Structures are given as structure tokens and as C-alpha cells.
Amino acid sequence: MIGIISSIISGICMSLQGVFNTRLSEKIGLWETNAWVQGTALLVTLVICFIYGNGNLKMIGTANKLYLTGGILGAIIIFTVMKGVSSLGPTCSISIILIAQLLSAAIIDFFGLFHTDRLTFDSTKIIGVVLMLAGIICFKIKG
């Protein structure tokens, strides 16, 4: 249940952040917004880390170097979400983002990439993705 609740909160926050960042970027610029978002996220995370952290940052050198690129991906995500929302609007942009996330996660699971357990995908899962794509197309059709 905690996974479902966390995922719902994440989805809501991602949608809000996409719109908030896009509106902020209209005032201060795309990369300036990205810097602001990443900077405030760093500060909040450091405070939470000092209060609740139970890991060991000294061990970061032992991690797979590929996994250290999450911050770079974060900058790309913030930039591309802002461009998508400003070009397509929140609903269409977030819908496409969700499908892209679903497809990339399915590929990761199917091939067992990055040390994940391999999962099989049957026709019902493929039909689900097709229905999501059809939903975006229906949403974008002018009535």
C-alpha cells in the first residue's frame, strides 16, 4: 500500500512541478529555473539527510559510476518537462511522459537491466500501452 500511495504522490508532484517550473521559466529562463530547482532540491535534501539519513556518503566511490549520473538525468528531466509542457500543455505532455516512462521501465524490466529482476510481458500489457497511446490521440483530436 505504501508503494501505491508513494507513486500517487510522486505523480501529483511531478505534474505540479512540471507546470510550476514552466511558469517560473517564463519569468527567469529555462536553465535558470533548472538551476533554482536543482539548488533548492539540494538544500532540502541535505537538511533531510542530516536529520534522517542513515547511509554513508563516504561509500559513494564504490558505487557503479553509471548510477552517479542521476543528477545529470535530473537536469535533463527538468528541462525537457518544461519544454514539453510549454509546447503541448500539461495534460498532453505529462501523458506522453508517462507512456515514455512506462515503456522505458518495461524495457528495463524485460531485459533485467541495471540489476533488476527480469519480468515477462504478455499481450495484456502491450494492449494496455496501446490503449494509453490511443487515449493521448483521442485527447489531442480537436472536437
FENRA-V762761 format. One record per residue. N is the residue number from 0. NEAR is the number of other C-alpha atoms within 12 Angstrom. Layout:
N:NEAR / N:NEAR
This chain:
0:7 / 1:9 / 2:9 / 3:10 / 4:11 / 5:12 / 6:13 / 7:14 / 8:15 / 9:17 / 10:19 / 11:16 / 12:16 / 13:25 / 14:28 / 15:20 / 16:29 / 17:36 / 18:30 / 19:25 / 20:36 / 21:34 / 22:22 / 23:23 / 24:27 / 25:18 / 26:13 / 27:15 / 28:18 / 29:28 / 30:25 / 31:20 / 32:29 / 33:33 / 34:24 / 35:22 / 36:29 / 37:26 / 38:18 / 39:14 / 40:20 / 41:16 / 42:14 / 43:15 / 44:16 / 45:15 / 46:13 / 47:13 / 48:16 / 49:14 / 50:11 / 51:11 / 52:12 / 53:9 / 54:11 / 55:12 / 56:13 / 57:8 / 58:9 / 59:13 / 60:12 / 61:12 / 62:13 / 63:13 / 64:11 / 65:14 / 66:15 / 67:14 / 68:13 / 69:14 / 70:19 / 71:16 / 72:17 / 73:20 / 74:24 / 75:20 / 76:27 / 77:35 / 78:30 / 79:25 / 80:39 / 81:37 / 82:29 / 83:26 / 84:32 / 85:25 / 86:16 / 87:23 / 88:22 / 89:28 / 90:24 / 91:26 / 92:28 / 93:32 / 94:30 / 95:28 / 96:31 / 97:24 / 98:24 / 99:17 / 100:17 / 101:22 / 102:22 / 103:17 / 104:22 / 105:24 / 106:20 / 107:20 / 108:19 / 109:21 / 110:17 / 111:16 / 112:15 / 113:16 / 114:12 / 115:14 / 116:15 / 117:16 / 118:16 / 119:16 / 120:19 / 121:12 / 122:10 / 123:11 / 124:17 / 125:17 / 126:13 / 127:17 / 128:25 / 129:17 / 130:15 / 131:23 / 132:23 / 133:17 / 134:18 / 135:23 / 136:16 / 137:14 / 138:18 / 139:17 / 140:10 / 141:7 / 142:5
